Amino acid sequence: MNNCKDILNDSKISLLKNLEKYGVNLENMIDCGMELCISNGDKYNIRKKLEKIILNKLNDPNVLILLICALKLEEEGIKGNLPFDYNEDPNYIYADEVIGMAIANEISGTKGIFNFKWYDAKKPGIIGILDKKGYIFLDDAIAGFIAGCMSKVFE
């Protein structure tokens, strides 16, 4: 059992290092989540709760796998190894949206999916930065991750 925890932790560390290459880190994910927070509650405590949830959900192997898939697809797209013109982000490709919704759903179910649509449409913070840089898989994966985690904050 310890070996599984070690593998999970190694995967989480690797994912976070790889996300850093695209400018994604814990702090800007929290900032992004808070940008669309409409609660009148104590923002400091909401922020701390979001941070705790983000760190906890990075221990979910299914969430990790989906985020790793988005990273790998991004890498393959950059190399030109996907069956479409990655630089054009064609409308008929919706796998990026499916990954974002799957992450949100894994974290918080239907609420996460609805929240994903909100974050995907508004593109706050790091999500908008990823989108403007043309990272078609990562912007949706991170939107799904943040949306799912924000949905958990208010459960």
Contacts in CASP RR format, 6 or more apart in sequence:
PFRMAT RR
TARGET T0000
AUTHOR 0000-0000-0000
METHOD contacts of the structure
MODEL  1
MNNCKDILNDSKISLLKNLEKYGVNLENMIDCGMELCISNGDKYNIRKKL
EKIILNKLNDPNVLILLICALKLEEEGIKGNLPFDYNEDPNYIYADEVIG
MAIANEISGTKGIFNFKWYDAKKPGIIGILDKKGYIFLDDAIAGFIAGCM
SKVFE
8 59 0 8 1.000
8 61 0 8 1.000
8 64 0 8 1.000
11 61 0 8 1.000
11 64 0 8 1.000
11 68 0 8 1.000
12 58 0 8 1.000
12 59 0 8 1.000
12 64 0 8 1.000
15 58 0 8 1.000
15 64 0 8 1.000
15 67 0 8 1.000
15 68 0 8 1.000
15 71 0 8 1.000
16 25 0 8 1.000
16 26 0 8 1.000
16 58 0 8 1.000
18 71 0 8 1.000
19 25 0 8 1.000
19 67 0 8 1.000
19 71 0 8 1.000
19 138 0 8 1.000
22 74 0 8 1.000
22 130 0 8 1.000
22 133 0 8 1.000
22 135 0 8 1.000
22 138 0 8 1.000
23 126 0 8 1.000
23 129 0 8 1.000
24 126 0 8 1.000
24 130 0 8 1.000
24 138 0 8 1.000
24 142 0 8 1.000
26 51 0 8 1.000
26 54 0 8 1.000
26 55 0 8 1.000
28 125 0 8 1.000
28 126 0 8 1.000
29 54 0 8 1.000
29 126 0 8 1.000
29 142 0 8 1.000
29 145 0 8 1.000
29 146 0 8 1.000
30 47 0 8 1.000
30 50 0 8 1.000
30 51 0 8 1.000
30 54 0 8 1.000
31 125 0 8 1.000
31 126 0 8 1.000
32 119 0 8 1.000
32 124 0 8 1.000
32 125 0 8 1.000
32 126 0 8 1.000
32 127 0 8 1.000
32 142 0 8 1.000
32 146 0 8 1.000
33 50 0 8 1.000
33 119 0 8 1.000
33 124 0 8 1.000
33 146 0 8 1.000
33 149 0 8 1.000
33 150 0 8 1.000
34 43 0 8 1.000
34 46 0 8 1.000
34 47 0 8 1.000
34 50 0 8 1.000
35 124 0 8 1.000
35 125 0 8 1.000
36 118 0 8 1.000
36 119 0 8 1.000
36 122 0 8 1.000
36 124 0 8 1.000
36 150 0 8 1.000
37 43 0 8 1.000
37 46 0 8 1.000
37 150 0 8 1.000
39 46 0 8 1.000
39 154 0 8 1.000
46 153 0 8 1.000
49 153 0 8 1.000
50 149 0 8 1.000
50 150 0 8 1.000
50 153 0 8 1.000
53 149 0 8 1.000
53 152 0 8 1.000
53 153 0 8 1.000
54 145 0 8 1.000
54 146 0 8 1.000
54 149 0 8 1.000
57 63 0 8 1.000
57 107 0 8 1.000
57 145 0 8 1.000
57 148 0 8 1.000
57 149 0 8 1.000
57 152 0 8 1.000
58 64 0 8 1.000
60 106 0 8 1.000
60 107 0 8 1.000
62 106 0 8 1.000
63 103 0 8 1.000
63 106 0 8 1.000
63 107 0 8 1.000
63 145 0 8 1.000
66 99 0 8 1.000
66 100 0 8 1.000
66 102 0 8 1.000
66 103 0 8 1.000
66 106 0 8 1.000
66 141 0 8 1.000
67 103 0 8 1.000
67 141 0 8 1.000
67 145 0 8 1.000
69 99 0 8 1.000
69 141 0 8 1.000
70 96 0 8 1.000
70 99 0 8 1.000
70 100 0 8 1.000
70 137 0 8 1.000
70 138 0 8 1.000
70 140 0 8 1.000
70 141 0 8 1.000
71 137 0 8 1.000
71 138 0 8 1.000
71 141 0 8 1.000
73 82 0 8 1.000
73 95 0 8 1.000
73 96 0 8 1.000
73 99 0 8 1.000
73 137 0 8 1.000
74 135 0 8 1.000
74 136 0 8 1.000
74 137 0 8 1.000
74 138 0 8 1.000
76 82 0 8 1.000
77 86 0 8 1.000
78 86 0 8 1.000
80 86 0 8 1.000
84 90 0 8 1.000
84 92 0 8 1.000
84 93 0 8 1.000
86 136 0 8 1.000
89 134 0 8 1.000
89 136 0 8 1.000
93 136 0 8 1.000
95 137 0 8 1.000
96 136 0 8 1.000
96 137 0 8 1.000
96 139 0 8 1.000
96 140 0 8 1.000
96 141 0 8 1.000
97 120 0 8 1.000
97 140 0 8 1.000
99 137 0 8 1.000
99 140 0 8 1.000
99 141 0 8 1.000
100 116 0 8 1.000
100 120 0 8 1.000
100 140 0 8 1.000
100 141 0 8 1.000
100 143 0 8 1.000
100 144 0 8 1.000
100 145 0 8 1.000
101 113 0 8 1.000
101 116 0 8 1.000
101 144 0 8 1.000
103 116 0 8 1.000
103 141 0 8 1.000
103 144 0 8 1.000
103 145 0 8 1.000
103 148 0 8 1.000
104 112 0 8 1.000
104 113 0 8 1.000
104 115 0 8 1.000
104 116 0 8 1.000
104 143 0 8 1.000
104 144 0 8 1.000
104 145 0 8 1.000
104 147 0 8 1.000
104 148 0 8 1.000
104 151 0 8 1.000
105 112 0 8 1.000
105 113 0 8 1.000
107 144 0 8 1.000
107 145 0 8 1.000
107 148 0 8 1.000
107 149 0 8 1.000
107 151 0 8 1.000
107 152 0 8 1.000
108 115 0 8 1.000
108 148 0 8 1.000
108 149 0 8 1.000
108 151 0 8 1.000
108 152 0 8 1.000
108 155 0 8 1.000
109 148 0 8 1.000
109 151 0 8 1.000
111 148 0 8 1.000
111 151 0 8 1.000
111 155 0 8 1.000
112 144 0 8 1.000
112 147 0 8 1.000
112 148 0 8 1.000
112 151 0 8 1.000
115 144 0 8 1.000
115 147 0 8 1.000
115 148 0 8 1.000
115 150 0 8 1.000
115 151 0 8 1.000
116 143 0 8 1.000
116 144 0 8 1.000
116 147 0 8 1.000
116 148 0 8 1.000
118 147 0 8 1.000
119 127 0 8 1.000
119 143 0 8 1.000
119 144 0 8 1.000
119 146 0 8 1.000
119 147 0 8 1.000
119 150 0 8 1.000
120 127 0 8 1.000
120 139 0 8 1.000
120 140 0 8 1.000
120 143 0 8 1.000
120 144 0 8 1.000
120 147 0 8 1.000
123 131 0 8 1.000
123 139 0 8 1.000
123 143 0 8 1.000
126 142 0 8 1.000
127 139 0 8 1.000
127 142 0 8 1.000
127 143 0 8 1.000
127 146 0 8 1.000
128 139 0 8 1.000
130 138 0 8 1.000
130 139 0 8 1.000
130 142 0 8 1.000
131 139 0 8 1.000
END
